[in-house]
Every structure is written in C-alpha cells, then in structure tokens.
Amino acid sequence: MSEANASQSKKGLMIFATLFLMVGMMMASYSSNVLLPSELMKFADPTDTMYSLIYAFMAAIASTGMMIALPISGSLSAKFGAKTIILFGILAQFACKLAIPFIGSIVPFGIVYFLMGFFGGLFMAAPYSVMAELVTPQERPKYFGFLAAMSAVGALLGPLLTGIVSAKAGAKIAWPFYAVFLIIPFVLFLLFYPNRKRPGMKFDFLGMLYLAIFVIPLIFWLSLGGGLFKRFSGIGLGLLALAIVALVLLIKRETTIEGPAVPLKMFAKPRFRTTFIVAALIVAYATTAGAYGIRYAQQVMGVSQTVSSTVTMPQTVVQFIVGLVIGGIIGKQFKKKFRAVGLLSVIVYIVALLIMWSLKPDSPIALLLLATGIGGIGQGISQSQYAAFFQTELKMEEIRPAQGMYQFSQTGFSSIITAVYGLAQGLGAQMHDLFLIGALICALGLVVAFIGFRFPKEEIEAEAAALAGN
C-alpha cells in the first residue's frame, strides 16, 4: 500500500472512530438518566420528600463535574496530549459506572457520581475537535452533520438498550453496558491517534480552582435552592456570593495569563461569542421539550408513561435525517448559506415551543409529537453547523479549547433555565406557561443570531471565486 493510501485509510478509520465515540458518549449520558431513579431507591423511598432531594442533588453533582471539566479539557489536552485525556476520560468514566451499583452509602455515591460527570466532560468536546483535525474546513459542515446524526443514534439507542439490559440482566450489567459502543473507538484512538502536546505548557491549577469554586456553589444554588434550602436564605445568598467572587477572580486571572485553564479570551472572537450566546439561549428548547414536554403529556394530557416516552422520538429521528443531509444542502457554499440555515434553526425552535404552548389537556398527542419533530430540524442544524461557523475564525490549536467552552454554554445554561422555570412556577406560572417562556428565551437567541450569524461580503465572494476556479 502506498504512503498516500495508508494515510487515507488511517483517516477513514479515525473518522469511523470519532463517529462511534459520539454514539458511545451519548449512550453513556442517557444510560445514567435511565438508571439513576431506581438506583437511588436504596437510599430513600420514592414516595418520601428525601428521595426528591437526593435525586436533585445527584443530577446537580453530575452536571457540576461536567461543567468543571468542559472548559479545562482544552488546556489539559495541550499539557498532557489530547489522546491521553480522551482515553483517560473514557476509562475513568467507565470505572465510575462499574462502581456505582456496588456503592451502598450516599456520600461515596455522590463523590463517584460527581467524578463520573467530570471524567465524561473531559472527552465530551472530543468528537468535534478531533473531526476538525481530520477533515478540511470545507468538509466540516458535512462531517459535523454526520456527528449530529450519530448523536441522535446514541440518544435513541441509549434509553432503549439500557432499559432492556437492566430488565434482563440487572443494574450491575446495565450501568457499564454503554461501553460496548466505545471499545472500537477506544482501540482505534489508542493505535492511530497521535498524542500531540504543546511544548512548555503549564497547567493553570489556580484557574481550575476558581472555576470549581464558581461552578459548584452556582449549580447547588440553582438546582437545590427552593428544595434543600431557600434560594434567598442565608445559605442561598452565601452560595451565590461565593460564586460571584470566584467568577470575578476567574475572569481577572484567565484574561491576563498565558495558557489559562479556562480560555475566556475566546470571547474576543466575534463568531465564537455569537455562537456561545445563541447556543446558551436556544438550549431552552431542549430543556423544555425533554423535561416539561414529557411531564405535560403525563400529568396534563393524561397519557401513559409508555406513550409519553415517545415524545422526543420524532425530534431524534428528524435530527438524524437532517444531520445526514445538511452537508449536501450546504455543499461547498457554507459561507453563503450558513446565515439562512442558522436563523432557520432558531426559528423552528420557537415554532415548536409555540405549538407546545397551544396545547390543551384534550389536545391529541400527535400535536406534541409534531412539535418535537419540528424541533429536531433545529437540533440537526445547530449540532452540525454552529461549530463549523465559529471554527472559521480559529487557528487549529484554538479549536479544542473553544469547543470545550462552547459545550459548557449548553450544559451550564440548561441548569440556569431550569432554575428560571422553578422561579416562574414559584411565582404562580403553570407548566403550560413554561413553553411560552422557553419560546421567548429562544427569541432572544434569534435576535443575537440575526446580528451575528453572518460572514463579510469579501469572504463570501472569495468562497464563490474559489468554487468557480475549481
């Protein structure tokens, strides 16, 4: 085999590995969501108030670990090599999931569940950053579309297979079962992915400490406030004050040093800044549809648990289809077509949430399924094209830290939006009203997208000239 053919073969294997890394990563996330409720029954009776508090705490602690890991994954990769961080994250998360069903005490369980989220966050940004290395900038919209499709596959298979395995073989097998889909990518990354480091890179441990002190109190205040304590009690205000002080120290440090753990300087990049804000706002759709769409179907429309489990299935199927075809739609005219496609992704989120807002207790379930199917268009576009947009202004070494920060926006703001919904309901809002609030949040994202989702005329003309030359 010639050297060129060997190189192409290696590239093909790594693309395959990256796509399956996305599937396994999504299955890891969804398996936890399926198994956690029953796992916590060994600590409290589901009918007790304590059970709800424990469940809220565990959901918060896993999100906290992930939110700390995502922004620093880029700087860790620069220091130790991306290959090392990806493989370590996969193995360490697997070890946590192996251990979880054997833990019979609440404190060790919480620690391991936090670490599970942290280790998962270390490689959550890897599919997009690795794919950006493997393909040309012109190919990224197409291959990022494939990643969005594989994300949908993982989201579809994760709950289904985890539920089946749990019923047939028990939780001890079901918790680590997702890893079956990570064996091949793990081996291929181990054999073929180079472990590039940045010479002389020092890791910013103080920056990571400030980030942890910011994220942990904030997530606890958002997720546990109103349950374990009142948000504006002494404990609540103390947590909020600690988070604010840590944020000020974090910004002061990370914007003035070389090699920061949290790459806040990325916000100086206008396309990244726009995409970060838009992604943070439109996560209102996924948060609303995934949680309150299902709850509304069960508690207001009166459908069974089995039927309600299909609420987001149209979204997943449409996301898969859009991910596969979006590259062909945009073709090689990404800079010319992205603005229209990007704005469409936000508009369909708003339409989907407004349809949900129009629901009545006697509305057919098909109307809710239609809404999530429409939302799937937005999911397919945003998950495949947004990263390709902000990466156009980045150097290759900036892509990995930027991707971690970008995914931090969605994880973090999902918690914030959930807290906003909690406050709204505390002030008298009904579940029905949350769909309208979500639509309004997405509408703010549309305003930002309308202003910032654009390329200069010169870049569009240069793209057209390059196409004409070919």
N, C-alpha and C positions, 0 to 999 in steps of 0.2 A: 504494500500500500504506500502511495506517495505521501510526502510530508503534508501536502495540502489536503489530501483526502483524509489523512489521520486527524488533522486539525478540525475538519468539518465533522467527522464522526464524533470527536470529543465534544464539540459544540452541541451537536444533536443530543448526545447523552446528558449533557448538563442542562439543556433546555427541558428535556424529559424529567430530570431530577427536580428541577425548580418547580415545574407544574405539579408534580406529585407532592413536593414539600408543601405547597399551598393546600392541597387536599387534606394531608395529614394534620396540618396546623389547624384548619377549620374543624376537623373531626375532633381534635383534642379539646377545642373550646366547647363544642356542642355536647360532647360526652359528659363534661363536667356539669353543664346545665341540666342534663337529664338525670344524672346520678346523685347530685348533691341533696335534693329534697329527702330522698329515702335514707341516705347516709346519715343525715342529721337526726333521724329518729332514734338513734342510740343515745343521744344526749337529752332529748326532750320529746314530749308527746306533741304531735302536730296540732292538737286542739288547745294547747297551752300558749299563753302570750309569750313565754320564754322561747318557744320554738321560732316564732316570727322574728324575735330579736336576734337569735343565733343565726338564722338564715340571712338576715340583713347584714349582720357583721361579716359572715363568711363571703358574701358577694362583694362587700366593700373591701375586705382584706385582699382578695384576689385581684380586684381592679387596681388597688394601691400598688401591689407588686408590679403589675404590668406597666402602670404609669411611670414608675421609677425607672424601669428597665428600658422602655422605648427611647427616651431622649438620649440616654447614655450609651445605647448599643453601638452607635457610630464611633464614638471615641474609644470604647473598649475594643472595637474591631481594628481601629488604627493602631492601638497599642499592642494587642496580642494576635491580631490577624483575624479576618472575618471567618475563615474556615474554623479556627479554634472556637470562636464564640458561638457560631451556628451549631457545631457538633456538640459542644459542651451544653448549650441550652437544650438541645433535643434530649441528650442523655439525662441531664439533671431533672428536667420536667418529667421524663418517664419514671425516674426513681421516685419522685414525689407521688405520682399517680399509683405506682406499685404499692407505696407505703400507706396511702390514705385509708383503704378499707380495714387495715390492721390496727389503726390508732383508736384507742378507746377513751382518751381523755381530751377534753375540749381545748386546753391550752396548746399541747403539741399539735393537735389537728389544725388549729388556727395558724400556727407557725408554718407547718408544711403547706397549707393551702395558700398562704402568702408567697412562699417560695415557688410554688407551682406557677402562680401568676407571673412572678419575677422572671423565672427561667423561660417561660413561654414568651415573655416580652423581648428577651434577648434575640430571638430569631423571627419575630413577627414581621419585621420590615424586610427580612432577607429575600423573599421571592421577588419583590420589585427591584431591589438594589442589585441582586445577582443578575436578573434578567436584563437590566440596563447595561451591565458589563458584557453580556453575551451577544447582544444584538445591536445593530446600528441605531442611531437616533430616529432615522426614518422608519425603522421596523418596530419601534417601541409601541406605538398605538395598537398595532396588530397583536403583538405578543402580550401586552398588558391586557388586551381583551381576552386572550386565552387564560390568563391568570384569573380574571374576573369570572370566567366560565368555570374554572376549577374550584374557585371559592364557592360557587353555587353547588357544585358537586359535593364538596365537603359538608356544606350546610344541609344538604338533602340527605346524604348517607349517614352523617354523624348521629342525629337523633334516632333514625330508623334502626341502624345496626346496633347501636349501643343498647337500645331498648330490647331488641331481640336477644342479644348476648346476655344481658342482665337477667332476662326471664328464663333463659335456658341454662346458663352456667353460673349465674350469681355475680355479685358486685366485684369480687376479687379478680375475676377474669374481665369483667366489663370495663373497669377503670383503665387498665393498660391496653385494651384491645385496639384502640385507635392506632397504636404504633405499628400495626401490621402494614399500614399505608406509608410508614416512614422508613421502613427497612431499606427499600431500594434507593430512595434519595439519600439516605444516610451513607450507604456504601459508595454511591457514585460521588458524593461530595468528598468522602474520605479518600477516594482513589484519584480523582481527576481535578478537584478544585484547588487552585494554588492558595497558599496561606500568606497573603501579602500583608506586610506590616509597614508602618510609617517610621523610618529611622529616627531615633532620638525622641520619639513621642513619650511624654509622661502623662499618666492618668491623673485627672483632676479629682482627687478624693474629696476635697472640701466642697467642690461644686456639687458632687453627688450627695453629700451630707445635707447641704442646703436644700437640694431638690427633695430629699426624703422628708425633711422637716416641714417643707411646704406641702407636699402631696398628702402625707399621712393624716395630719390634722384636718386638712380641707375635705378629703374623702370621708373621714369619720363624721365631720360636721354635716356634710351633705347627705350621707347615707343613713346615719344613725340618729341625727337630730330629729326631734319630733317623736322618737320611739324610745331610745335608751335615755335620752335627756332632751330638754327643750333647747331649740336652736339658739335662743337668746337668753338662756340662763347663764350663770357664772361659768359653768363648764363649756357651754357652747361658744360664748364670747371669747373665752380663753383660747380655745382651739382655733377660732377664726383669727384672733390677734397673732397667735404663734405662726399661723400660715402666712399672714401678711408680712410679718417681719422677715420670715425666711425668704419670701419672694423678693423683697427689696434687696436683701443681701445677695440672693442668687443673681438678680439682674445686674447689680453693681459689679460682682465678680466676673460673671461669664461674658460680659461685654467688654472687659478690659484686659483679659489674659489670653495668651496663646494656647491653643489646644484645650478649649473648655469642655467639660463633661457634657454640658447642655448647650448646643450650638445656637444660642439666641441671635447671633449675628446673621443667621439665615433670614431674619425678618427684614433685613436691609434689602433683600431681593424682592422686587415688587410682585413677580409672578408667584413666588413661594408664599409671600404674605397674603396675597389674594386667595390662593388656593387653601391655605390653612384656615382662614376665616370662613370661607364658603363651606368647607368640609365640616368645620365645627358647628355651623348653623344647620346645615341640612341633615346632620345626624339626628335631628328632631324627628325626621320621618321614620328611620329605622327603630329608634327608641319607642316611638308612639305605636307604630304598627305591630312591632314584635311583642310588646308588653300589653298595651291597652287595647289593641285590636282584638287580641285573643280573650282578654278579660271581658270586653264588651260583648263579644259573641256568647260567652258562657253566662255572664251574670245579668245581662240586659236582654239579649235576644233569646236566651234560654236554650241554646244548642248544647249538645252533649260534648264532653271532653274530647271524644274521638273526632267529632266533626270540627271542633274548634282547633284541633291540632293541624288542620289543613289550611288555616287562614293565610299563612305566609307561603304556602307551597306555590301558588301562581307567581309570586314575586321571584322565588328561587328559579323556577323554570324559565321565566322571561329573562332573568339576569343571565342564565346560562346561554340562551339563544343570542341575546344582544352581545355578550362577550365574544361569541364565535364570529359574528358577522360585522361587528363595528369596524374592524380593521379594513374590511373590504369596502365599507361605505365611505370611510375617510380616505382610503387609498394613500397616495403619496402627497395629498394636499392637506396635510394636517393643519398647517398654519392658516390656511384659507377657510377650513371648515370647522375648526375647533370651537370658535365663538358660538356659532349656531347650535352645535351639538351640546356644548357645555351649558348654555342657557336652557336648552330643552330639558336637560337632566334635572334642573332645579324646578322648572315649570311643572313637570309631571309629578314631582313630589307634592307640590302644592295642590294640584288637581286631585291626587289620590287622597290626601288628608281632608280636602273639602268634601269628597264623596263620603268618607267616613263620618264627617260632621253631619251630613244629611241623613244618616241612618236613624231609623226609628226602631222601637222594640219589635215591631211586626215586619220590619224590612226583610226581604229574602237574603239568605246568607250569600247568594251569588253576587249581590252588590258589594259586599265586603271583599269577596274574592277578586272581583273586578278591580277594586281599588288597589289591592296589593299587587295585582298583575301589572297595573299601570306604574306603580312604584318600582317594579322590577326593571322597567326601562331606565329609570334614574339610577338604580343600583348598578346596572350593567355599564352605563356610560361613565358614572363617577369613578367606579373602581378600575376602569380601564384607561380613561383618558386624562384624568386630573393630574396624575403623577407625570405623564408624558408632557403635559403643559409646563409644569414648574421645572422639570428637568432640562428644558431648553435653555435656561439661563445659568445652569450649573456646570462646574467642572466635574470630571469623573470622580475625584476624591471627595466632592461635596455631596454626592448623591446619597450615600449611605446615611450620614447624619441627618440630612434633610428628610429622608424617608421615615426615619425614626420619629423625628419631630412632627411630621405630617400625620402619622398614625396616632401619635399622642393626642392630637387635636380631637380626633373622633372618640377615643377612649375617655379622655377627660371630660369633654363637653357632654357626653352621654350621661355621666353622673350629675353634671350641673343641671341638665334639662330635666332629669328625673326629680331632682330637688325642687326645681321650679314647679313641676306638676304637683309635688307634695304640698308646697306652699299654697298653690292655687286651690287645691282641694280643701286645705285647712281654712281658706277664706270663703268657702262655700261653693266652689266650682264643682260641677258634676263631671263624671267620666266623659260624657258626650262633649263637654266644653274643651277638653284637652286636645281633641282633634283640631279645633279651630286655633288654639294656642300654638300647636305644632305647625300649622299652616302659616301662621303669622311669623314664626321664627324662620321658617324656610323662605318666606317673602323677603325678610331682611337679607338672607343669603342671595336671593335673586338680585337685589339692588347692588350688592358688592360684586357679584358676578358680572352684571351688566357694565359696571365701571371698569373692572379689572381683567375680565376674560377677553383679551384682545392682543393681537400682535401688531407691531408697527407696519405701516404700509410697505416700507422698504423690505422687511423680512418676507412678507407675502409675495412681493414682486420677485425677490431673489429666489424663492422656492419655485415660482412659476417658470422663471428663466432656466433654472436647473432642470426642471422637468422637460422643458422644451428642448434643451440641449441634449437630453438623453433620447 
